[in-house]
Amino acid sequence: MDQAIMALDLKRMLFGDESPLFLLEIAIRTAIIYGYTLLLLRWLGSRTVGQLSTVEFLLVIALGSAVGDAMFYADVPLIHAMLVVTLVVVANKLLDVVIAKSAPAEHFLDGEPREAVRDGVVVRDFLDQASISRQELFQELRENGIEQLGEVRRAYIEKDGKVTVFKFSKDHGAGLPIVPPPQIEPPELVSPRAAEGGAKLVCITCGAAHQGSDACANCERTEWTHAVD
């Protein structure tokens, strides 16, 4: 039978029953878990983290766990939790210094903006390597008031995962319709031969204009629809 816990036992509250050498083990455990979690968060991408930077997000979840356990678990000594909190804060501060002084470190930890749309067309690099899907991009564009890609001069995926949109200031061309969402009303598929009759067609994947070939010159897909002005 477990021994009853004596309330307000300061020695137990602060140090617990472990050897002082256990503090070194806590430091090693914290370093390993912190580094491993940081790598996983970078792999998941900035969109998962949200508006916080990767380091800030990791600081929040690490402090929340370390502080919370020590508050209401009697078998978690305060000195252990204080050590973890201190190590996490110091590691966060050191990473801030590294990010400020090293461009490669900043790129690795925080990522960098990426171009998603240029002159009404989803860029090929985005289609090949993006951490968000094409439909997520279209959702962000709709939330910025975009109805068809021809309205977009430039769109960028920022380091925090948000999409920044720059519209054409005056007249814009026709483009791929993204309203209504294709999950609700799929765009009409059109044979590329319709372009021979004067119809303006765009690639259903990236919005590039038809240029005479059955395959899109930008993304090499073969599905077309009518452009919307």
C-alpha positions as CSV (number, residue, x, y, z in Angstrom):
1,M,0.0,0.0,0.0
2,D,1.4,3.4,-0.9
3,Q,2.5,5.6,1.9
4,A,0.2,8.5,2.7
5,I,1.5,11.9,1.5
6,M,2.1,14.4,4.3
7,A,0.7,17.7,3.4
8,L,3.0,20.8,3.4
9,D,6.1,18.7,3.7
10,L,8.5,21.3,2.2
11,K,11.4,18.9,1.6
12,R,9.1,16.6,-0.4
13,M,7.5,19.6,-2.2
14,L,10.8,21.0,-3.3
15,F,13.2,18.0,-3.8
16,G,11.1,14.8,-3.7
17,D,12.7,11.5,-2.8
18,E,15.1,11.2,-5.8
19,S,18.9,11.5,-5.7
20,P,20.3,15.0,-6.5
21,L,21.8,13.3,-9.6
22,F,18.3,12.9,-10.9
23,L,18.4,16.7,-11.7
24,L,21.1,16.0,-14.3
25,E,18.8,13.3,-15.9
26,I,16.0,15.8,-16.0
27,A,18.2,18.3,-17.9
28,I,19.2,15.6,-20.4
29,R,15.6,14.5,-20.8
30,T,14.5,18.1,-21.4
31,A,17.2,18.7,-24.0
32,I,16.3,15.6,-25.9
33,I,12.5,16.1,-25.9
34,Y,12.9,19.8,-26.7
35,G,15.1,19.2,-29.7
36,Y,13.0,16.3,-31.0
37,T,9.8,18.3,-30.7
38,L,11.4,21.2,-32.5
39,L,12.3,19.0,-35.4
40,L,8.8,17.6,-35.6
41,L,7.3,21.0,-35.6
42,R,9.5,22.1,-38.4
43,W,8.5,19.0,-40.3
44,L,4.8,19.7,-39.8
45,G,5.3,23.2,-41.2
46,S,4.3,26.7,-40.1
47,R,0.7,26.3,-41.0
48,T,0.3,23.8,-38.1
49,V,1.9,26.1,-35.7
50,G,-0.2,29.1,-36.7
51,Q,0.6,32.8,-36.1
52,L,3.3,32.0,-33.5
53,S,6.8,31.2,-34.7
54,T,8.0,27.6,-34.2
55,V,10.2,28.5,-31.2
56,E,7.4,30.5,-29.6
57,F,4.9,27.7,-30.1
58,L,7.3,25.2,-28.6
59,L,7.9,27.5,-25.6
60,V,4.1,27.7,-24.9
61,I,3.5,24.0,-25.0
62,A,6.7,23.1,-23.0
63,L,6.0,25.7,-20.3
64,G,2.4,24.6,-20.1
65,S,3.3,21.0,-19.4
66,A,6.1,21.7,-17.0
67,V,4.2,24.3,-15.0
68,G,0.9,22.5,-14.9
69,D,2.2,19.1,-13.6
70,A,4.0,20.7,-10.7
71,M,0.9,22.6,-9.7
72,F,-1.4,19.7,-8.9
73,Y,0.7,16.4,-8.9
74,A,2.0,15.8,-5.4
75,D,4.7,13.5,-6.6
76,V,6.3,16.1,-8.9
77,P,8.9,18.1,-6.9
78,L,8.9,21.8,-7.5
79,I,12.7,22.0,-8.1
80,H,12.3,19.5,-10.9
81,A,9.6,21.6,-12.6
82,M,11.6,24.8,-12.0
83,L,14.6,23.2,-13.6
84,V,12.6,22.2,-16.7
85,V,11.1,25.7,-17.0
86,T,14.5,27.3,-16.7
87,L,16.0,25.1,-19.3
88,V,13.2,25.7,-21.7
89,V,13.3,29.5,-21.3
90,V,17.1,29.5,-21.6
91,A,16.9,27.3,-24.7
92,N,14.3,29.6,-26.2
93,K,16.4,32.7,-25.5
94,L,19.5,31.1,-27.1
95,L,17.5,30.1,-30.2
96,D,16.3,33.7,-30.5
97,V,19.9,34.9,-30.4
98,V,21.0,32.3,-33.0
99,I,18.1,33.2,-35.3
100,A,19.0,36.9,-35.0
101,K,22.6,36.3,-36.0
102,S,22.4,33.4,-38.4
103,A,20.3,33.5,-41.7
104,P,20.6,29.7,-42.2
105,A,19.4,29.1,-38.6
106,E,16.5,31.5,-39.2
107,H,15.6,29.7,-42.4
108,F,15.7,26.3,-40.7
109,L,13.7,27.3,-37.6
110,D,11.3,29.8,-38.9
111,G,11.1,28.9,-42.6
112,E,10.8,31.6,-45.3
113,P,8.0,33.2,-47.4
114,R,7.1,31.3,-50.6
115,E,5.5,32.6,-53.8
116,A,2.1,30.9,-54.5
117,V,0.5,32.9,-57.3
118,R,2.1,35.1,-60.0
119,D,0.0,37.0,-62.5
120,G,-3.1,34.9,-62.0
121,V,-1.3,31.5,-62.2
122,V,-0.3,29.1,-59.4
123,V,3.4,28.8,-59.6
124,R,4.9,25.4,-60.4
125,D,7.2,25.3,-57.4
126,F,4.2,25.8,-55.1
127,L,2.4,22.8,-56.7
128,D,5.4,20.6,-56.3
129,Q,6.7,21.5,-52.8
130,A,4.0,23.4,-50.9
131,S,3.2,22.5,-47.3
132,I,-0.4,23.5,-47.9
133,S,-2.7,22.1,-50.5
134,R,-4.0,23.9,-53.6
135,Q,-7.5,23.9,-52.1
136,E,-6.2,25.4,-48.9
137,L,-4.6,28.1,-51.0
138,F,-7.9,28.8,-52.8
139,Q,-9.7,28.9,-49.5
140,E,-7.3,31.6,-48.3
141,L,-7.8,33.5,-51.5
142,R,-11.6,33.4,-51.1
143,E,-11.2,34.7,-47.6
144,N,-9.4,37.7,-49.2
145,G,-12.3,38.4,-51.5
146,I,-10.8,36.6,-54.6
147,E,-13.3,35.0,-57.0
148,Q,-11.0,34.0,-59.8
149,L,-7.2,33.8,-60.1
150,G,-7.0,36.5,-62.7
151,E,-7.6,39.0,-60.0
152,V,-4.3,38.1,-58.2
153,R,-1.1,39.8,-59.1
154,R,1.0,38.1,-56.4
155,A,0.2,35.8,-53.4
156,Y,2.7,34.6,-50.9
157,I,2.7,32.0,-48.1
158,E,4.3,33.8,-45.2
159,K,6.5,32.2,-42.5
160,D,3.5,31.9,-40.2
161,G,1.5,30.0,-42.8
162,K,-0.8,32.9,-43.6
163,V,-1.4,33.9,-47.3
164,T,-0.7,37.5,-48.3
165,V,-2.5,38.6,-51.4
166,F,-1.8,41.5,-53.8
167,K,-4.5,42.2,-56.3
168,F,-4.2,44.0,-59.7
169,S,-4.9,47.7,-58.9
170,K,-7.0,48.3,-62.1
171,D,-8.2,46.0,-64.9
172,H,-7.4,42.3,-64.6
173,G,-7.7,39.4,-66.9
174,A,-9.9,36.4,-66.9
175,G,-8.8,33.4,-64.7
176,L,-9.6,30.1,-63.1
177,P,-12.8,30.4,-61.0
178,I,-12.5,29.5,-57.4
179,V,-16.0,30.6,-56.4
180,P,-18.0,28.6,-55.6
181,P,-15.5,26.1,-54.1
182,P,-15.0,23.1,-56.5
183,Q,-16.2,20.7,-53.7
184,I,-19.6,22.4,-53.9
185,E,-19.8,23.1,-57.6
186,P,-17.0,21.5,-59.7
187,P,-15.9,23.6,-62.7
188,E,-17.0,22.4,-66.1
189,L,-14.4,20.3,-67.9
190,V,-13.9,21.5,-71.4
191,S,-12.0,19.9,-74.3
192,P,-8.9,21.9,-75.4
193,R,-10.4,22.0,-78.9
194,A,-12.9,24.6,-77.6
195,A,-10.0,27.1,-77.7
196,E,-9.9,26.8,-81.5
197,G,-13.4,28.3,-81.6
198,G,-12.2,31.4,-79.6
199,A,-13.1,30.2,-76.1
200,K,-10.6,31.3,-73.4
201,L,-9.6,28.2,-71.5
202,V,-7.5,27.9,-68.3
203,C,-5.9,24.9,-66.6
204,I,-8.1,23.6,-63.9
205,T,-5.1,22.9,-61.7
206,C,-3.0,26.1,-61.8
207,G,-5.1,28.6,-63.9
208,A,-2.5,29.0,-66.7
209,A,-4.1,30.0,-70.0
210,H,-4.4,27.5,-72.8
211,Q,-1.5,27.9,-75.3
212,G,-2.4,25.4,-78.0
213,S,-1.2,22.2,-76.5
214,D,-3.4,19.6,-74.8
215,A,-1.1,19.7,-71.7
216,C,-0.7,22.8,-69.6
217,A,2.6,24.6,-70.2
218,N,3.0,25.4,-66.4
219,C,1.9,22.2,-64.6
220,E,1.6,19.7,-67.5
221,R,-2.0,18.7,-66.5
222,T,-4.6,18.1,-69.2
223,E,-7.8,19.3,-67.7
224,W,-9.3,22.6,-68.8
225,T,-12.2,24.9,-68.0
226,H,-13.6,28.2,-69.2
227,A,-11.9,31.3,-67.8
228,V,-14.0,33.7,-65.8
229,D,-13.7,37.5,-66.4
